[in-house]
Amino acid sequence: MNDKELRKYLLREEKQPFQGWDFSYLDGRWESENISWDYAKIVN
């Protein structure tokens, strides 16, 4: 992706509606991994 394409992409992304914790516009576009630590074990 060249600079011009990247700029167009970022400007298009900036215009996506977003409110609160609604990340539905990212469906199918992101990955997540399991974390290597357990919060409950750390604080107990």
PAZADREN-666249 format. One line per 4 residues: number of its first residue (from 1); their letters; for each residue x, y, z of N, C-alpha, C. Coordinates in steps of 0.02 Angstrom, whole numbers, always signed. Example, Ala and Ser with C-alpha at 12.3 -4.5 7.8 and 13.67 -1.06 7.14 Angstrom:
BEGIN
1 = as = +660,-284,+390,+615,-225,+390,+660,-165,+390; +642,-112,+354,+684,-53,+357,+645,+2,+394
END
This chain:
BEGIN
1 = mndk = +43,-59,+0,+0,+0,+0,+45,+62,+0; +35,+105,-48,+75,+166,-50,+44,+220,-4; +79,+275,+2,+57,+329,+47,-12,+356,+30; -25,+363,-35,-89,+391,-57,-146,+343,-39
5 = elrk = -136,+279,-51,-187,+229,-35,-198,+225,+41; -143,+228,+78,-148,+226,+151,-188,+286,+177; -174,+344,+151,-210,+404,+172,-285,+398,+157; -302,+374,+98,-373,+365,+80,-406,+315,+127
9 = yllr = -371,+261,+142,-397,+210,+188,-409,+240,+257; -360,+276,+283,-366,+304,+350,-422,+357,+354; -429,+397,+302,-483,+447,+301,-551,+412,+299; -556,+358,+262,-619,+320,+258,-634,+288,+327
13 = eekq = -583,+262,+360,-592,+232,+426,-613,+284,+477; -585,+343,+472,-600,+397,+519,-674,+417,+516; -706,+407,+459,-776,+425,+450,-825,+372,+473; -799,+314,+494,-844,+260,+517,-880,+284,+581
17 = pfqg = -945,+270,+584,-981,+289,+645,-955,+249,+705; -949,+283,+760,-923,+250,+820,-954,+284,+881; -980,+243,+926,-1008,+270,+987,-998,+219,+1043; -973,+243,+1099,-963,+199,+1157,-917,+141,+1141
21 = wdfs = -939,+81,+1160,-898,+21,+1151,-924,-21,+1094; -954,+9,+1044,-980,-28,+986,-925,-35,+934; -896,-94,+931,-843,-108,+883,-867,-152,+826; -933,-152,+814,-961,-197,+764,-935,-183,+694
25 = yldg = -914,-122,+679,-888,-108,+612,-822,-145,+599; -792,-173,+652,-730,-210,+644,-741,-285,+635; -804,-308,+635,-818,-379,+627,-782,-408,+568; -746,-462,+579,-710,-495,+526,-645,-462,+506
29 = rwes = -626,-409,+542,-566,-371,+522,-513,-369,+576; -521,-405,+630,-471,-402,+683,-460,-470,+712; -404,-479,+744,-386,-542,+776,-373,-528,+849; -382,-579,+889,-364,-573,+959,-332,-639,+981
33 = enis = -293,-635,+1034,-259,-693,+1060,-276,-699,+1134; -272,-759,+1159,-280,-769,+1231,-220,-739,+1266; -233,-707,+1322,-178,-677,+1360,-142,-732,+1400; -80,-720,+1415,-39,-771,+1448,-43,-766,+1524
37 = wdya = -86,-723,+1551,-92,-715,+1623,-165,-715,+1643; -177,-725,+1707,-245,-730,+1734,-254,-678,+1788; -294,-628,+1774,-304,-573,+1821,-328,-598,+1889; -375,-643,+1890,-402,-669,+1953,-347,-701,+1996
41 = kivn = -301,-737,+1965,-245,-768,+2003,-197,-715,+2029; -188,-663,+1991,-141,-610,+2013,-167,-573,+2074; -231,-558,+2075,-258,-517,+2130,-279,-557,+2191; -281,-622,+2186,-299,-664,+2245,-240,-683,+2284
END
